[in-house]
């Protein structure tokens, strides 16, 4: 048996000890719920009649009895998100599959699903991160009828999966499986798309040319194929054992995809408390599961959004995960994948090279993954070394993946792209932040240059187009945090900063906003905590202050005399224009209640809060 890497063992033990009081209380709560038996039979007759009034006669008869499992479906289907549009026929397919194994399935409810790719740079982006909390609450409402023996979660993208999992852990006594829809086919290469974006940023390509390129990239049903938050979510659900083995990156609307969906139904039915293989999600997700998720994030160079989401998801299960845990594991976990923006390949190429089964197997062989965890497929991660396929008769089978077919995309742990993970934590007199370094050139890991202060990403774009930024500088885009304006992603910053870096200038970004998985080659210290509006040090910076971002030493500092720094007042910015319109006024309660970035940017449960500055 492979010995667990000492750093993985040490970090896990530290999380277990730190989480002992909250995890113990959580498990006691779900055990109490488990002990109460089949849930719908605690309902009064009128309540139960309401629960199956719209069902077929056969389903009504089944739901009146005490031995038929009822599977709830929570769906994030809509027509506007390419990743979620394939979910439209899933409820019918799931109901049919459930009946084949003597069960019933009902759509328990729907949750909103918004797309950061559409709202980036727009007012709607300021609702994006908070949509995770709304999704969690909508999922809780969906399951609150207390009539389900198991549930299936249909969600893919950025805030949807974290929101679904946070709520699922609140219903930790229920067996729950996450069911993906898969990525769209590969379109225009990511390198070509990136070049066109940079040409447009420089005024060398028209809007129509840029739109043609984007439409050739995002062109069909399925998840966008770059490795941003949506596909990082899928990686996480698989390496945390919440998907069926190998299910993450199978294309939508294919026989294999439909077979995997049916298999998820069969598995969910077999996991209920009515049978002998009861497997509630609150027991599946434990401290080891969370560590496996962090390891997967590092090994693949996944989205920095997961540093927010994993912390919040862990806390929903009574587990206290910190940025220090990410940092410690990053030093031990090698980077095994190169998927855009960390390389030129997309997730289809990653899947074809061996995908999650090869990645998981390689990590297990290196002692870099907890193999003895519970999963929705049963005990242990060994089953997740196998890739699903259909045999000649159309039967769903799994075959072990023993090698990568493309070492430019996916490598074994003993031949990594780099010896450490893709995410690091920075600390200093500007606060705590994170940086994704998996594609940052070695000669840009340290940038020391004068600060140029912005309060809107559009201000930086305008300065770039006026030719004012052709120099070494650190762009500081502040008052973008969750309390200020909801912590939007700042994707519009990537093309101009990338152009300036390509021209030979030493540039970097420091912000209390987000950049997701798209920060690419430009060093970006993001999620700065405490945020500027919360008396954070970013509010003290002035144009021309020397800022040093050092991703090697793990520091982020303003090179200002300590006495002068202590005496400086905070900057004040009128943010009222960000708090109305496009529904933003409805989210004031969340802005006022939200915790800090290093605590998961959550409004749920106990978390660290900083005193808000008067702005």
N, C-alpha and C positions, 0 to 999 in steps of 0.2 A: 504493500500500500504506500502511495506517495505521501511524504511528510509535508504537512502544511507549512508554507513559508512563515518564518518567525514574525515578520512584520504583520502579516495578515492575522496571525494568531494573537499578537499583542494588541492590535487595534480592535479586534473583535472582543477580546477580554475587557478592554477599557470601556467599550460601548455597553457591554453587558453590565458591568459594575455601575457605570454612570446611570444606566436606565433602570436599575433594579426596582426602585419604588414605583415609577410610572408604569413599567411593563407588568409588574406584579398586579397592580390595580387594574390594568387593562385586561389581563387574562382572567382575573376574577370576575370581571364584568361579563366577558363573553361566555365564560363557563356557566354563569348564572342563567344567561339567555339560552344556552344549550340545554340546560337541565329541564326546561319547561316543555320540551317535546315538540310535536308537529304543530306549527304555528297557527295555521288557519282554523284548527279545531278548538282553539280557545275563543273563537269568535261566536257571538250570538247568532241565532238563525237568520235574523234580518241582515246582519253584517255579511254573513257568508253568502246569502242569496244575492246581495249586491255584487259580491266579488265574482260570481260566475254568471250573472244575468245575461250577458251578451255572448256567452260561449255556445258552442254547438251542443246538441243534446248529449252526444257521447262524452264531451269534455265536462258537461255539467254532472253527469252521472259519476264520472271519475273523481271530480273535485268534492263530491258529497262524501266519498269514502275516506278512509284513514290511511290507505297504503299507497296512494298514487302521488308520486312527486310532482310538484308544481314548480316550473323553472321560470323565473322572472327575467325579462329582457329589458335592459336599459340601453337605448340606442341614441347615438349622436348623428343619425342620418340627416343630411340635408342635400339639396341639389347643388349648392354653391361651392362646397368644398370637394375638390376632386377625390380626396382620400375617403370621404364619407358618403359620397353618392353611391358607391357599390353596395352600401348597406341596405338599400331600398328593399330588395327581395329577401333579406335575411330572416325577418320574422316569419314569413311563410315557410321558408326552408327549415327553420328551427322548430316550428310547430309540427311540421310533417315528421321530422326526425324524432322528436320527443314521443309522438304517438307510436312510432315503430318500436319503442322500448317501454311502452306502458306508462308514459308520463304525459303531462300537459305543459304547454309553454304559453305564456301570456306576455305581451308587451307591458311592462310595468310602468314605463314612462319614457319620455324623451328629454334630452338635455341640449342646451345650446352648444354650438360649435362654431367658433369664429376662426378666421384665417389671418395670421399675422402677415402673410404675403400680400394680402389685399389691403389691410389697414395700415401697413407700415407708412410712417410719415403723415398719417391722417389722424383726425381726432379720435376715431374709433380705436386706434392702438392704445389709447390711454385707459381703455376698458379691458384690454386683453389679459393682463396678468390676473386681474380680479375676476375674470370669467372662470378661472379655476375654482374659486370659492363658490361662485354661483352654480357651477356644474356639480360640485360636491353637494351643495344644498339641494339641488334639483334631483340628484340621485337619491339622496336620503328621503325626499318626498316620495319618489317612485317606489322605494322599498318599504315605506312606512305603513302600508296596508297590512304588513305582517302576515302575508299569505303565501310566501315562497319558501321552498325547501332548498333551492339553489338559485344562482343567478348567472347570467352571461352579460358581460360588458362589451358593447360594440363602440369602440372609439379608437382613434389613431393619433390625432395631431396634438399640437403643443400643450395646451392647458387641459385638454379633454381627458387624456389618460391619467395625469396626476389627480384631477378632480374626481374621476371615477374611482381611483384607488383610495383616495382619502375617505370617500364615503363608504366604499366597500369595507374598509377597516373599522368604520363605525358600526357596521353590521358584521363584525368579525365572526359571529357564530354561524354564518351562512357560507357554504361552499360557493366560490365564485371563480369563474374562468374568464380571461380576457380574450376576445375573438377579433383578430385583425382583418383588414380587407386587402392589404398588400400594395406594393408600389406600381405606379404606371410604367409602361415600357420606356426604355431609354429613348430620349429625343436628341436634340442638339447637344453636342458635348459640352460639359461644364466649362472647359477651357475656352471654347468659342463664345459661349454666353458671357463669361467673365470679360473677355476681350472687347465684346460689343458694349458692355456696360462701361468699361473704361473709356472707349472711344466716344460714347455719348457724353460722359462726364467731361471730356475735353472739348466737346463741341464738334467732334469729327464724324459723328453719325447722327442721322435724323431720328426723330421720335418714331416714325414709321419703321425705320430699320431696326430700332431697338425693340419695338413691339413685335415685329416679325420674329426676332431672335427669342424673345421671351415666350411667344406663343408656340415656337418650335420646341421649347424646353418643357413647358407645362402644357401638355397637349392631349391628355386622355384621362379617363377615370383612374384613380389610384393615388397613392402618396407621391409627393414630389420626390425625385430620385436623389437629391443631394442629402448629405448627412447632417441635417439640422435637428431641431428638437423632435419633430414628428418621428423620424426614423430612429433617433436616440431612444424615444419612448418604446419603440418596438423591440430594440435591442434589450432594453431594461426588462420588459415584461417576459422576454424569453430567458434571459440569464437569471432572473429572479424566480423562474419556474411557474409563471402565471399564464403563459401561453402553452399550447401543445408543442412538443419538440419540433423545431424547424419550421414553425408556422409563420414567422414574422414577415418574410420577404417573398412570399408566393404571390404571384400576380392575381389581381381580381378577375372575376368572370371566367374562370378556368375550371375544368373538372377537378383538378387537385385542390383548388381553393374551396370548392363546394364540399369536397370530401372531408377536408379538415374542419370545416364548420360543422358538418354532421357529427364528426368524431368528438368535437368539443361538447356537443349536446349529450351524446352518449356518456361521455366522461362525467359531465356535471350531474347527470341523473344517478350515476353510480356512486357519487360522493356524498349523497345526502344522509342525514341522520336516520332515515328510514331503512338504510342498509347497513352492511358490516364494514364499509370503507369510508366512514364519515371523515371528512377532511375540510374543516372550516378555514376560511382564508386568514383568520386571525392567528391560526397556528401555522399556516404555511409561511406567512411573512414574519420572520423573527430577526434577531440581530445579525445572524449569518447571512440571511437573504439580503438584507440591506447592504452588508459589506460586499456581497457578490455584485450587487448593482453598481456600487462605487467602482469596483474593479473593472467591470465591463465598460464603464464610462471612460476610465483611463486607458484601457487596452484598445479602445476604438477611436479615441480622440473625439468623444461625443460632445453634445451641446452644453455650453456653460449654464443654460437654463436649468439643467438637472441639479446644479448645486443648490438651487432654490427648491426645486420640486422634491428631490430625494430627502432633504431635511424635513419638509412639510409632511411628506408621505410617511416617513419614519415616525414622526411624532404622533400621527394618527393611530399608530399601533403601539404607542407608549415607549418608543425607542428614541433616545436622544443622540442624534448624529450632529457632529460639528465640522466646521471647515478644517480644523486641525486633523480630523480623521481623513478627509480627502487628501490633505497635503502629505500625511505620513504614508498613505497607500500609493500616492503618485510616485514616490521615490522608489517603490518596490515593484511596481507593475509596468512592464514594457509596453510600448505602442506597437500593436500587431496589425493595424489596418490603416490603409491610406485611401480614404473616401472623401470626395470633394465636400468642404473646402480644404481638407487636409491633403488632397491629392487630386488627380484628374478623373479617377473612376467614380462611378455612382453605385448606389446600393444594389442594383441588379448585377453589376460586375462583381461586387463583394459576395453576393449570394451564389453566383455561378462559380466563384473561386473556392467555395467551401462554406462560406457564410458562418452563421452562428454555430452550427455543429462543429466545424473545425476550430473556431475560436474557443468555444467552451472546452472542447477536448484538449486543446493545447494548454489552456490555463490549468485544467485539472492535472495534466501530466507534469506541469511545472510546480504543483503545489500552491498555485495562486488563486484557487477557488475552493470554497467550501463545497465538497461533494456530497456531504451527508445530510443535506437539508431536505425538508418536505417540499414537494412540488404538486401542482395540480395533476400531474401524471403519476404520482406515487412517491416512493422514497428515493432520494438521491438524484444527482444531476447526470448520472451515466447515460440515461435515456436521451439526454439532450445532445449527445455526440452524434446523433443519427439524423439524416435528412429524409423527409417524407417524399414519397413518389407513388405513382399508381403502377401496379404490375400489369402484365398482359391481359389479365381478366378484369382490370379496373379496380382491383382491391387496393386499399390504402396500406402501404408498407413503409418501413423505415430502414434505411441502410446506413451503416457507420461511415463517417467521413474521416479518412486517415491522412489526407494530404491536401495542401492548397494547390489548385491548378493554375494559379497566377500569383507568383511571389512579388509582383509589383503592387499588388492590391492587398494581399493577406499573407502573413508570415507566421511561422511557429514561434513559440516563446523563446526558443534558443537561437533564433535568427531575427530579432525584432528590427523595426525601422529605427527605433531609438530605445535606449535602456530604461527610460522612465515614462510616466504617463503624460497626457497632454494638458493637464490642468494643474495650476499651482496657486497658492495663496500668497498675497503680498501684504506686508504690514509696515507701518511707519507713522510719521506724524500727520499723514493725510488720512489715516484710518486703515481699515481692513478691506481688501479687495481680492478678486480672483482674476486670473489671466489664463487664456488658452494658448499654449505655446507649441502645439503639435505641428504647426506649419510656419511658425515664425523663424526666419533665417537666423543662423547662429550669431551673425554679426549685428543683429537687431534685438538681441535679448536684453541689452542694456541701452537705454536712451536717456541722455541728460541734456535738457534744452530748456529755453524760456517757455513759460506758459502763455498760451493765448486763450482767453476766457470767452466762452459762449454760454448762452442760456437757452438756445434753441439749435437743433441740428441744421435748420435752414440758414441760420446765421453763418455757420461754417461753410456751407455750400456757396453762399453769396460771396463770402470772402475769397473762396477758392476761385470762383469765376471772375472776380475782379483782379486776380493775380497777386493777392496780398499774402499768400501762404507759400510762396516759392522760397522756402528757407527751412532750417531746422527749427522744430518747435514741438511742444506737447499741447495738444488740443484738450482743453478741460471743458467738458460739457456737463454743467451741473444743474441742480434743481430738476432732475429727471427721475428721482427716486419714487418709491411707492406712496409715501405720505404726500409728496409734492404733486405729482401728476399721474400716479399709477405705474411708474417704472416702464415706460414704453421701450421697445427695441429701437435701436438707432441705426437701422440698416443703411440709411442714406449717407452715412459717414464713410462707409467702406470704399466706394469707388474713388472719391477725391483723395482720401488718404493713401489709397493704394497707388494712385497716379503719382502723388508726390514722392512716395517711397521709391517708386520705379525710376523717378528722375534723379535719384541719388540723395535726397534729403533724409535726414534722420527725424522721423516723426513717430508720435505715439498718441494714444488716446487715454484719457482718464475721465471716468464718468460714474455717477451714481445711478445711471440707467443700465440698460441691458444691450447685448449684442448677439445673443444666441450663439449658434454655431457658425455664424457668417463673418466673424472678425478676420479670419484668414491670416494673411502674412503680416499684417500691421499689428505691432504689440498694443494690446488694449487692456488696461486695468479697469475692470467693470465691477458693478455691484458695490461701489465704495460705500462703506458703512462706518459711522453713521452718515446718513445722507445730508446734503447741504441744508435742507429745510429743518433738519432735526439737530441743529447746532453742530453739524459735522464740520471738520476742518476744511473741506473743500470750499466752504463759504468764506474762508479767510484768504484764499489765494487771490493774487492780483496779477494783472498782465505783466509779464517780464520776470516774475519769480522763477528761479531755476527749479525745475522738477526733475527728480531722478527716478526712473522706473527701472528696477533691476530684477529681472526674472530669474537670474542665477542665484543671487543672494536672498531673494524673496522680500524685497523692500520697495516701498513707495513713499518718497519723502520730498517735502519742499525744503530746499536749501536756503532757509531763512534763519537769521539769528533768533535763538530761542526766546530771548526777552521780547524782541519785537513781535515774534509770532504769538506769544502769550497775550500781548497787549492789543493785538489787532481785533477790531470789531467784525462781526459777521456781515456779509453782504445781504441786502434785502431785495427781493424781487416780487413784483406783483404777478401772482399766478391765477388771478381770478378768471382770466380769459380761458384757462384750461379747465375750469370747474363747471362750466355750463355748455349746453349744446351737445348734440349727438348722444344724449342720455347721460352725460357725465355728472349732471347734478344729482342723479339717482344713486351715485356711488360715493357720495360724501361720507356716508357712515363707514364704508370700508376704508377710505383714505384715512379717516380719523382713528380707526381701530387697528390698523395693520401693524405688524411687528417688523423688525429690521430684516435686511437681506440675509444676514448670517444666521437668522433664526427661521428662514424659510418664507418670509413675506406672507405670513398667514394671519388670519383673524381668528383662527380656531384655537381653543385651549390656552395653556400657559406658555407665554413666550416673552422674550426680552422686549421691552419698550423703552424708547428714548423720549425724553421730553421734547415736544415739538417747539421749534423756534417761532417767534411771532414774525410773520412775513407780511 
